[in-house]
Amino acid sequence: MKRTGVILCLAALIVMMTASVCFGAQSLKITETYPKDGQDNTTIENMCVKIWLNNDIGNKKSQKANEDCFKITDNKGKEIPIRVFYNPDDSKQIMVLADTTKDLNIRDNTEYTLTVSGELTDNDGNTLGQDQNVTFKTLNQGRSTQIYMIMMIVMFGGMFFFTSRQMKKQREKESDGQKVKEEPFNPYKEAKRTGKSVEEVMAAHEKEMAKKAVKEAKKAAHHKTDEDEYKYEEEDNGNFKVKRPRPISAGGSSYITGRKAIAEAKKAEEERLARRRAANAKKKKKK
């Protein structure tokens, strides 16, 4: 009786151990890939497919068993050379790369397929069970170039349009007599740009401003009317006769004649230049 009980206990223990082993073992599965199956516009350079599994893989035994478990073929079934790497930091990841050290021609806008054999084995000896494929398509380089060129043309066209519009507005402002605000003259900046001394730059600028003042004065003089103002008296026959000449100021006008305008412009420019010289001399003294 005791012997029978011992046998039954041993049998129950064996069944329990076998069940724990059966339930503890987990079949090998692919959980994720990159690129995903059916993905488009994958890179041509350094073609690589990453595979994530549910079990650990990559020990010496499994690496040797899985040497012939991967292949990549093009849309014509031609196999391309590959290299397989196991990630030391992630025991559930495998990377299948196109072997760039060999004669390799990865074409754009072409479909490629990675085939993983059903004999793929993990560290515990579990296998994948059946072949699995990951199909992906490389980037259409020609279409990408066309899109890039179109974007460049649109960008430059927009720049040209807005620049032309801005220039047109500027011309309209100038035609309406609105002067563009000029930047203040900086003799030190100009001297640095031209390589001349500050004194030479100041002398050239003063000469230019004097010429400009004379030119503006002459321009103002041309607005003078062709006839002087006279006082007229009406005769009995309806005609008018000049009684005596009168200056334009007698009529309440503040118009300045050409010669006087030139003289006043020169005087104003000389005063302005004198103030500038004094200011520059003061700056040099402080330095």
Protein Blocks (a to p, Z undefined) as FASTA:
>chain_A
ZZmmmmmmmmmmmmmmmmmmmmmpccdddfbdcddehiahiafbhpacddddfbdchifk
lmmmmmmmcccddfkopacdddddddfklmkbccddddfkbccdddehiacdddddfkbc
cfkopaehiacddddddddfklmmmmmmmmmmmmmmmmmmmmmmmmmmmmmmmmnopacd
dddddfklmmmmnopafklmmmmmmmmmmmmmmmmmmmmmmmpcfbdcddddddfkopac
dfbdcdfklnopabdcfklmmmmmmmmmmmmmmmmmmmmmmmmmmZZ
